[in-house]
Amino acid sequence: MKSHWWAMLLRSPRLGPGPLVGLVVILSFCALWLSVPTSSRLSLGTLSLGSGIAAVALMATAALLAARWPWVESFLGGLDRVYAAHKWLGIWALVLACVHFAFKSGHPDWQVLSIVELPSAATRLLRQLSFLALMLIVLLALNRNIPYRVWRWWHKLSGPLFLVVVAHWLSFRSPITLDSPAGIWLAVVSALGVLAAGYKLLLYPFLARHAEYRLVEVSSNGSAVYLQLVPVARAIPFAAGQFAFVSFKHEGLREPHPYTIASAAGADGSIAFMVRSLGDYTARLVQQAQPGLLAEVYAPFGRFQRQADGRQEIWIAGGVGITPFIAWLQDCPEPPSTPVTLFHFTTPGRELPEGIDLAGLCARRGVNLVEVTSGPATPAFREQFAQLVAQAGADRVQINFCGPPGLLEQVRGLMRASGVGEHCLRHELFQFR
């Protein structure tokens, strides 16, 4: 009964970035409309003030999402979706802040007063700083050219900068009072945003689910490494397909990075990761990882877990995207009752570490492994995919994908050509930034 309930929960719809942004904006404008005279509701002043309120609410919601609270992850369907929503909340907050600053937030019918009285020079400075703060937060988040180690520390400024934005709306002369609908809305979302930012910056290392692990086995081929760790004291429970943030207690490897767990949960509490050399940090990790290193593991996150519901399963992995499927293969107690085919897209010269016997795992679990080394346009892959769909029926296949965005778009095109609907596809968002 419990497994049935969990499967239903995993299949239930989640709130995406677009609907979440729309919901926050609509609530913000509705709260303002209830707080201003009817005669001023369709004015540019109301548009400007409403955009400012919505920008503050979007920033507060983004801070709430960044706290990594489990209930938020469940609400949005996985931490990958949480980070996507976090990004779009920031983008639209900046867009609406531009509207707010482009037009004057005033109307002859308004009786304006600030909630917190400050000198006019200080109020003007806060207004300018709040806009610059929002621009800085969003630009830092979107600039993928900034190295992660630099971006991470700059992004920590988001919390303190949000306090500047809150101080701006409190000192801004407007028709909003604390007991008005707009004032209550802003007070609630601001309080939640400040609470979430404070938790993430100050309390997260102590209160979040984490444990210390020791690296006991390393298998590397120069371009990728397979790491096996055991708990020092207690283990963290997880499900195959989830991921963790890992920080090694070694100079140059202390930055916490997200990695998909490459193992199933075992009785000894061990956990494994496969890391490919894709940047400065991961290159150092591939070269410097050695048994005995200690690591702090924060987990589990993500909702990319296997759902065996009777449909024919097609697993598609690109590059390091093979990791969750390695965990799924280890988690299968016996050959699946319905056919499973794993398409593994790999590049010659970038083979898996020796510690991973993908062919052996597939053979023991009764999974048909198809190695694809020539890309998604190869006729052999497209023909075999179409044949699997034709045999099972377009509505009787379940496609699980993990890999880069370009490969995902190719798979979507092949699905459309084969008559497979988007509802048959499950995937994680491969890039967090």
Buried (B, 14 or more C-beta within 10 A) or exposed (E): EEEEEEBEEBEEEBEBBEEBBEEBBEBBBBBBBEBBEEEBBEBBBBBBBBBBBBBBBBBBBBBBBBBBBEEBBBBBBBBBBBBBBBBBBBBBBBBBBBBBBEBEBBBEEBEEEBBEEBEEEEBEBBBEBBBEBBEBBBEBBEEEEBEBEEBEEBBEBBBEBBBBBBBBBBBBBBBBBEEBBBBBBBBEBBEBBBBBBBBBBEEBEEEBBBBBBEBEEBBBBEBBBBBBBBBEEEBBEBBBBBBBBBBBEBEEBEBBBBBBBBBBBEEEBBBBBBBBBEEEBBBBBBEBBEEEBBBBBBBBBBBBBBBBEEBBBBBBBBBBBBBBBBBBBBBBEEEBEEBBBBBBBBEEEBBBBEBBEBEEBBEBBEBBBBEBEEEBEEEEBBEBBBEBBEEBEEEBBBBBBBBBEEBBEBBBEBBEEBEBEEEBBBBBBBEBE
